[in-house]
Amino acid sequence: MDLEALIVEAGIDPKVFVTTPRWCGSIRYTAGQLRELGLQVGFEPLEEEHPHPANPYHGEVWGDFNKEQQKQLRARAAWYVTMDGVFILEQMAKAE
């Protein structure tokens, strides 16, 4: 997970940052959504670890991730950078 506010503060386009050649799409959660589920959210920068570059904007989500939390995470997932032809199943079910 990357922290959008830190990326913007650094003058970087966050949608470009999260779609490096390795990652072609991303979903978004707010810290508030995650905390409402009883999860903890925090800053967890990553040091360079070959072949992965350092990521000073990385955050982490901690918790048990029980079945109900997993269900709610799926239900609250929202595209940040979409991927053509890929759908979030719970959102498709809501639209039907």
DSSP file (Angstrom, degrees, kcal/mol; ACC not computed):
  #  RESIDUE AA STRUCTURE BP1 BP2  ACC     N-H-->O    O-->H-N    N-H-->O    O-->H-N    TCO  KAPPA ALPHA  PHI   PSI    X-CA   Y-CA   Z-CA
    1    1 A M              0   0    0      0, 0.0    58,-3.4     0, 0.0     2,-0.4   0.000 360.0 360.0 360.0 138.2    0.0    0.0    0.0
    2    2 A D  B     -A   58   0A   0     56,-0.3     2,-0.8    41,-0.0    56,-0.2  -0.903 360.0-123.1-114.9 145.5    1.3    3.5   -0.8
    3    3 A L    >>  -     0   0    0     54,-3.2     4,-1.6    -2,-0.4     3,-0.6  -0.767  17.7-159.7 -93.0 106.8    0.4    6.6    1.0
    4    4 A E  H 3> S+     0   0    0     -2,-0.8     4,-2.8     1,-0.2     5,-0.3   0.864  86.5  57.5 -55.3 -44.7   -1.1    9.1   -1.5
    5    5 A A  H 3> S+     0   0    0      1,-0.2     4,-2.4     2,-0.2    -1,-0.2   0.875 107.6  48.0 -58.7 -38.5   -0.5   12.2    0.6
    6    6 A L  H <> S+     0   0    0     -3,-0.6     4,-1.4     2,-0.2    -1,-0.2   0.875 111.5  50.0 -69.7 -36.9    3.2   11.6    0.8
    7    7 A I  H  <>S+     0   0    0     -4,-1.6     5,-2.1     2,-0.2    -2,-0.2   0.932 113.1  45.7 -66.6 -45.4    3.5   10.9   -2.9
    8    8 A V  H ><5S+     0   0    0     -4,-2.8     3,-2.1     1,-0.2    -2,-0.2   0.918 109.3  55.8 -62.5 -43.9    1.7   14.1   -3.7
    9    9 A E  H 3<5S+     0   0    0     -4,-2.4    -1,-0.2     1,-0.3    -2,-0.2   0.822 103.7  55.4 -58.5 -31.7    3.8   16.1   -1.2
   10   10 A A  T 3<5S-     0   0    0     -4,-1.4    -1,-0.3    -3,-0.2    -2,-0.2   0.470 120.8-110.7 -80.8  -1.5    6.9   14.8   -3.0
   11   11 A G  T < 5S+     0   0    0     -3,-2.1     2,-0.4     1,-0.3    -3,-0.2   0.739  74.8 133.0  81.2  22.4    5.6   16.3   -6.3
   12   12 A I      < -     0   0    0     -5,-2.1    -1,-0.3    -6,-0.1    -2,-0.1  -0.852  64.5-116.1-109.1 142.0    4.9   12.9   -7.9
   13   13 A D    >>  -     0   0    0     -2,-0.4     4,-2.4     1,-0.2     3,-0.6  -0.670  25.0-152.7 -73.0 114.3    1.7   11.9   -9.7
   14   14 A P  H 3> S+     0   0    0      0, 0.0     4,-2.2     0, 0.0    -1,-0.2   0.823  91.4  56.8 -64.3 -30.3    0.5    9.1   -7.5
   15   15 A K  H 34 S+     0   0    0      1,-0.2     4,-0.2     2,-0.2    -2,-0.1   0.827 111.1  44.1 -70.6 -28.8   -1.4    7.3  -10.3
   16   16 A V  H X4 S+     0   0    0     -3,-0.6     3,-1.2     2,-0.2    -1,-0.2   0.895 111.4  54.4 -75.4 -42.6    1.9    7.1  -12.3
   17   17 A F  H 3< S+     0   0    0     -4,-2.4     3,-0.5     1,-0.3    -2,-0.2   0.888 108.9  47.2 -59.6 -40.8    3.8    6.0   -9.2
   18   18 A V  T 3< S+     0   0    0     -4,-2.2    -1,-0.3     1,-0.2     7,-0.2   0.489 106.4  61.2 -83.9  -0.6    1.5    3.1   -8.4
   19   19 A T    <   +     0   0    0     -3,-1.2    -1,-0.2    -4,-0.2    -2,-0.1  -0.418  67.2 154.4-122.1  57.8    1.6    1.9  -12.0
   20   20 A T    >   -     0   0    0     -3,-0.5     3,-0.8     1,-0.1    -3,-0.0  -0.209  68.6 -86.4 -67.4 172.4    5.2    1.1  -12.6
   21   21 A P  T 3  S+     0   0    0      0, 0.0    -1,-0.1     0, 0.0     3,-0.1   0.806 132.1  54.7 -54.8 -26.6    5.9   -1.5  -15.3
   22   22 A R  T 3  S+     0   0    0      1,-0.2     2,-0.5     2,-0.0    -3,-0.0   0.851 110.5  45.1 -76.1 -33.5    5.4   -4.2  -12.6
   23   23 A W    <   +     0   0    0     -3,-0.8    -1,-0.2     1,-0.1     3,-0.1  -0.946  58.0 178.8-115.7 125.5    1.9   -3.0  -11.5
   24   24 A C        +     0   0    0     -2,-0.5     2,-0.3     1,-0.1    -5,-0.1   0.476  67.5  12.1-107.8  -2.8   -0.7   -2.1  -14.1
   25   25 A G        -     0   0    0     -7,-0.2     2,-0.3    58,-0.1    57,-0.2  -0.973  61.3-162.1-160.8 167.0   -3.6   -1.2  -11.9
   26   26 A S  E     -B   81   0B   0     55,-2.3    54,-2.9    -2,-0.3    55,-2.0  -0.996  11.1-139.3-156.5 154.3   -4.5   -0.5   -8.3
   27   27 A I  E     -B   79   0B   0     -2,-0.3     2,-0.4    52,-0.3    52,-0.2  -0.715  22.2-134.5-109.6 166.7   -7.4   -0.2   -5.9
   28   28 A R  E     +B   78   0B   0     50,-3.3    50,-1.0    -2,-0.3     2,-0.3  -0.954  22.2 171.4-129.2 139.8   -7.9    2.4   -3.2
   29   29 A Y        -     0   0    0     -2,-0.4     2,-0.3    48,-0.1    48,-0.1  -0.964  27.7-129.9-132.2 152.0   -8.9    2.4    0.4
   30   30 A T     >  -     0   0    0     -2,-0.3     4,-1.9     1,-0.1     5,-0.2  -0.731  23.2-119.3 -95.7 155.9   -8.9    5.3    2.8
   31   31 A A  H  > S+     0   0    0     -2,-0.3     4,-2.6     1,-0.2     5,-0.2   0.886 115.8  56.8 -58.8 -37.6   -7.3    5.0    6.2
   32   32 A G  H  > S+     0   0    0      1,-0.2     4,-2.3     2,-0.2    -1,-0.2   0.901 104.3  50.9 -61.5 -42.0  -10.7    5.7    7.8
   33   33 A Q  H  > S+     0   0    0      1,-0.2     4,-0.8     2,-0.2    -1,-0.2   0.920 112.8  46.2 -60.6 -43.6  -12.3    2.8    5.9
   34   34 A L  H ><>S+     0   0    0     -4,-1.9     5,-1.9     1,-0.2     3,-0.6   0.899 112.0  49.8 -67.9 -41.0   -9.6    0.4    7.2
   35   35 A R  H ><5S+     0   0    0     -4,-2.6     3,-2.1     1,-0.2    -1,-0.2   0.857 102.5  61.8 -67.7 -34.0   -9.8    1.7   10.7
   36   36 A E  H 3<5S+     0   0    0     -4,-2.3    -1,-0.2     1,-0.3    -2,-0.2   0.788 101.2  54.9 -59.6 -26.3  -13.6    1.3   10.7
   37   37 A L  T <<5S-     0   0    0     -4,-0.8    -1,-0.3    -3,-0.6    -2,-0.2   0.366 125.7-103.6 -88.0   4.5  -12.9   -2.4   10.2
   38   38 A G  T < 5S+     0   0    0     -3,-2.1     2,-0.2     1,-0.3    -3,-0.2   0.636  79.0 134.3  83.5  13.9  -10.7   -2.6   13.3
   39   39 A L      < -     0   0    0     -5,-1.9     2,-0.4    -6,-0.1    -1,-0.3  -0.615  52.7-126.7 -93.9 156.7   -7.5   -2.6   11.3
   40   40 A Q  E     -C   62   0C   0     22,-2.8    22,-2.7    -2,-0.2     2,-0.4  -0.827  21.5-164.3-102.7 143.4   -4.4   -0.6   12.0
   41   41 A V  E     +C   61   0C   0     -2,-0.4     2,-0.3    20,-0.2    20,-0.2  -0.980  19.7 147.9-128.6 137.6   -2.8    1.6    9.3
   42   42 A G  E     -C   60   0C   0     18,-2.1    18,-2.7    -2,-0.4     2,-0.4  -0.977  48.2 -80.0-161.4 174.7    0.6    3.1    9.4
   43   43 A F  E     +C   59   0C   0     -2,-0.3    16,-0.3    16,-0.2    15,-0.1  -0.684  41.8 165.2 -83.8 127.3    3.7    4.3    7.7
   44   44 A E        -     0   0    0     14,-2.3    13,-0.1    -2,-0.4    15,-0.1  -0.542  18.3-162.3-145.7  71.8    6.1    1.5    6.8
   45   45 A P        -     0   0    0      0, 0.0     2,-0.4     0, 0.0    14,-0.0  -0.225  14.2-134.3 -59.9 147.2    8.7    2.7    4.2
   46   46 A L  B     -D   55   0D   0      9,-2.4     9,-2.5     7,-0.0     2,-0.2  -0.867   9.2-140.1-106.0 134.5   10.6    0.0    2.4
   47   47 A E        -     0   0    0     -2,-0.4     2,-0.1     7,-0.2     5,-0.1  -0.509  42.6 -79.7 -82.9 159.4   14.3   -0.1    1.9
   48   48 A E        +     0   0    0     -2,-0.2     2,-0.3     6,-0.1    -1,-0.1  -0.375  49.8 177.1 -60.2 133.5   15.8   -1.2   -1.4
   49   49 A E  B >   -E   52   0E   0      3,-2.4     3,-3.1    -2,-0.1    -1,-0.0  -0.845  44.5 -80.6-142.0 100.6   15.9   -4.9   -1.7
   50   50 A H  T 3  S+     0   0    0      1,-0.4    -2,-0.0    -2,-0.3     0, 0.0  -0.089 117.4  16.8 -46.6 130.2   17.2   -6.1   -5.0
   51   51 A P  T 3  S+     0   0    0      0, 0.0    -1,-0.4     0, 0.0    -3,-0.0  -0.946 119.5  72.9 -94.9  12.9   15.5   -6.2   -7.5
   52   52 A H  B <  S-E   49   0E   0     -3,-3.1    -3,-2.4    -5,-0.1     3,-0.1  -0.733  75.4-132.1 -94.2 132.5   12.9   -3.9   -5.8
   53   53 A P        -     0   0    0      0, 0.0    -1,-0.0     0, 0.0    -4,-0.0  -0.278  36.7 -84.6 -72.5 165.0   13.7   -0.2   -5.4
   54   54 A A        -     0   0    0     -6,-0.1    -7,-0.2     1,-0.1    -6,-0.1  -0.325  36.7-156.0 -62.8 151.4   13.2    1.6   -2.1
   55   55 A N  B >   +D   46   0D   0     -9,-2.5    -9,-2.4    -3,-0.1     3,-1.3  -0.806  16.2 177.4-134.8  93.8    9.7    2.9   -1.5
   56   56 A P  T 3  S+     0   0    0      0, 0.0    -1,-0.1     0, 0.0    -9,-0.1   0.548  81.6  58.1 -73.3  -5.1    9.6    5.8    1.0
   57   57 A Y  T 3  S+     0   0    0    -13,-0.1   -54,-3.2   -11,-0.1   -50,-0.2   0.286  77.4 126.3-105.3   7.5    5.8    6.2    0.5
   58   58 A H  B <   -A    2   0A   0     -3,-1.3   -14,-2.3   -56,-0.2   -56,-0.3  -0.428  35.1-175.4 -74.4 139.2    4.9    2.7    1.5
   59   59 A G  E     -C   43   0C   0    -58,-3.4     2,-0.3   -16,-0.3   -16,-0.2  -0.750  10.5-142.3-122.6 174.4    2.3    2.1    4.3
   60   60 A E  E     -C   42   0C   0    -18,-2.7   -18,-2.1    -2,-0.3     2,-0.4  -0.969   4.5-146.3-140.1 152.8    1.0   -1.1    5.9
   61   61 A V  E     -C   41   0C   0     -2,-0.3     2,-0.4   -20,-0.2   -20,-0.2  -0.989  21.0-168.4-119.7 128.9   -2.3   -2.5    7.2
   62   62 A W  E     +C   40   0C   0    -22,-2.7   -22,-2.8    -2,-0.4     2,-0.3  -0.908  29.0  95.0-119.7 145.7   -2.2   -4.7   10.3
   63   63 A G  S    S-     0   0    0     -2,-0.4   -24,-0.1   -24,-0.2   -25,-0.1  -0.935  77.8 -79.0 162.3-178.3   -4.8   -6.9   11.8
   64   64 A D        -     0   0    0     -2,-0.3    -1,-0.1     0, 0.0   -25,-0.1   0.764  48.0-147.7 -79.0 -26.1   -6.3  -10.4   11.9
   65   65 A F        -     0   0    0     -3,-0.1    -2,-0.0     1,-0.1   -26,-0.0   0.957  25.7-172.0  54.1  55.1   -8.1  -10.1    8.6
   66   66 A N     >  -     0   0    0      1,-0.1     4,-2.6     4,-0.0     5,-0.2  -0.133  40.0 -89.9 -69.1 174.7  -10.9  -12.3    9.8
   67   67 A K  H  > S+     0   0    0      1,-0.2     4,-2.3     2,-0.2     5,-0.1   0.876 127.5  49.2 -57.9 -41.5  -13.6  -13.5    7.3
   68   68 A E  H  > S+     0   0    0      2,-0.2     4,-2.5     1,-0.2    -1,-0.2   0.913 111.5  48.9 -67.2 -41.6  -15.9  -10.5    8.0
   69   69 A Q  H  > S+     0   0    0      2,-0.2     4,-2.5     1,-0.2    -2,-0.2   0.909 111.0  51.0 -62.3 -41.6  -13.0   -8.0    7.5
   70   70 A Q  H  X S+     0   0    0     -4,-2.6     4,-2.2     2,-0.2    -2,-0.2   0.919 110.4  49.2 -61.0 -43.9  -12.1   -9.7    4.3
   71   71 A K  H  X S+     0   0    0     -4,-2.3     4,-2.2     1,-0.2    -2,-0.2   0.921 112.5  47.5 -60.9 -45.2  -15.7   -9.5    3.0
   72   72 A Q  H  X S+     0   0    0     -4,-2.5     4,-1.9     2,-0.2    -2,-0.2   0.858 108.7  54.5 -67.4 -35.2  -15.8   -5.8    3.9
   73   73 A L  H  X S+     0   0    0     -4,-2.5     4,-0.9     2,-0.2    -1,-0.2   0.925 110.0  47.0 -63.0 -43.5  -12.5   -5.1    2.2
   74   74 A R  H >< S+     0   0    0     -4,-2.2     3,-0.6     1,-0.2    -2,-0.2   0.916 112.8  49.5 -62.8 -42.0  -13.8   -6.6   -1.0
   75   75 A A  H 3< S+     0   0    0     -4,-2.2    -1,-0.2     1,-0.2    -2,-0.2   0.812 114.4  44.5 -67.8 -30.3  -17.0   -4.6   -0.7
   76   76 A R  H 3< S+     0   0    0     -4,-1.9    -1,-0.2    -5,-0.1    -2,-0.2   0.486  82.7 121.7 -94.1  -4.6  -15.1   -1.3   -0.1
   77   77 A A    <<  -     0   0    0     -4,-0.9     2,-0.4    -3,-0.6   -48,-0.1  -0.353  38.6-178.0 -61.4 135.8  -12.5   -1.8   -2.8
   78   78 A A  E     -B   28   0B   0    -50,-1.0   -50,-3.3    -2,-0.0     2,-0.1  -0.998  30.8-105.0-136.4 140.4  -12.6    1.0   -5.4
   79   79 A W  E     +B   27   0B   0     -2,-0.4   -52,-0.3   -52,-0.2     3,-0.2  -0.387  33.1 172.4 -63.1 137.7  -10.4    1.4   -8.5
   80   80 A Y  E    S+     0   0B   0    -54,-2.9     2,-0.4     1,-0.3   -53,-0.2   0.688  86.9  12.0-104.9 -49.3   -7.7    4.0   -8.2
   81   81 A V  E    S-B   26   0B   0    -55,-2.0   -55,-2.3   -63,-0.1    -1,-0.3  -0.966  92.0-139.3-128.1 113.3   -6.1    3.0  -11.6
   82   82 A T        -     0   0    0     -2,-0.4     2,-0.5   -57,-0.2     5,-0.1  -0.240   2.9-142.5 -74.0 159.6   -8.4    0.8  -13.6
   83   83 A M    >   -     0   0    0      3,-0.3     3,-2.1   -58,-0.1   -58,-0.1  -0.992  29.4-111.3-120.1 125.0   -7.4   -2.2  -15.6
   84   84 A D  T 3  S+     0   0    0     -2,-0.5     3,-0.1     1,-0.3     0, 0.0  -0.294 100.3   9.2 -56.3 131.3   -9.2   -2.8  -18.9
   85   85 A G  T 3  S+     0   0    0      1,-0.2     2,-0.4     0, 0.0    -1,-0.3   0.521 102.9 112.5  78.7   5.2  -11.4   -5.9  -18.7
   86   86 A V    <   -     0   0    0     -3,-2.1    -3,-0.3     2,-0.0     2,-0.3  -0.938  44.3-173.1-115.2 134.5  -10.9   -6.4  -15.0
   87   87 A F        -     0   0    0     -2,-0.4     2,-0.8    -3,-0.1     3,-0.1  -0.915  30.5-121.8-127.4 150.2  -13.8   -6.0  -12.6
   88   88 A I    >>  -     0   0    0     -2,-0.3     4,-1.8     1,-0.2     3,-0.6  -0.841  28.8-147.6 -88.3 113.4  -14.2   -5.9   -8.8
   89   89 A L  H 3> S+     0   0    0     -2,-0.8     4,-2.2     1,-0.3     5,-0.2   0.850  91.7  52.4 -57.0 -44.3  -16.7   -8.7   -8.3
   90   90 A E  H 3> S+     0   0    0      1,-0.2     4,-1.6     2,-0.2    -1,-0.3   0.874 110.6  49.5 -62.3 -35.5  -18.5   -7.3   -5.3
   91   91 A Q  H <> S+     0   0    0     -3,-0.6     4,-1.6     2,-0.2    -1,-0.2   0.853 108.5  52.8 -72.1 -33.8  -19.1   -4.0   -7.1
   92   92 A M  H  X S+     0   0    0     -4,-1.8     4,-1.1     1,-0.2    -2,-0.2   0.907 107.9  51.5 -64.6 -41.0  -20.5   -5.9  -10.1
   93   93 A A  H  < S+     0   0    0     -4,-2.2     3,-0.3     1,-0.2    -2,-0.2   0.874 108.5  51.3 -64.1 -38.0  -22.9   -7.7   -7.9
   94   94 A K  H  < S+     0   0    0     -4,-1.6    -1,-0.2     1,-0.2    -2,-0.2   0.863 108.1  52.5 -65.4 -36.3  -24.1   -4.4   -6.4
   95   95 A A  H  <        0   0    0     -4,-1.6    -1,-0.2     1,-0.2    -2,-0.2   0.731 360.0 360.0 -74.0 -22.6  -24.7   -2.9   -9.9
   96   96 A E     <        0   0    0     -4,-1.1    -1,-0.2    -3,-0.3    -2,-0.2   0.473 360.0 360.0 -78.8 360.0  -26.9   -5.9  -11.0
